Amino acid sequence: MNLESPKVTTKKSQQELYNFLTEVENYKQLMPNSIEKFEVTKPNTFLFGLKGMPEIELAIKETVEPELVVLGSTSDKFNFSLNIIIEQNGENSDAQLMFNGKFNAMVAMMAKGPLQKFITTLSENIATL
């Protein structure tokens, strides 16, 4: 299953946004209001829980400075990656999130709506930085 967020513009430069997104503790600022738990579990890994959803642990799996940050699930049961693409836009930068998950058809059908809402919220919160 592939989903993408709208492309948003932030007041940070490409490098500033990349630096922000490579610090896992900063993701707490991007989470939806329905967050119930956020915890940094390892240097490049964090765990979060949203109301009514199972807890998910994400790790920074790959980076290409200053244009890409790839987050990936640490669980084999919920195998997905979230690519954050950062482009320079004058003094600002644009960001877009690309979700790629390997789910069976039933899980994909149930998860598509909440996941789309989640990545859209993350991108909207990046725009406010």
Secondary structure, DSSP 8 states (H G I E B T S, - for coil): -EEE---EEESS-HHHHHHHHTSGGGGGGGS-TTEEEEEEEETTEEEEEETTS--EEEEEEEEETTTEEEEEES-STT-EEEEEEEEEETTEEEEEEEEEE---HHHHHHHHHHHHHHHHHHHHHHHT-
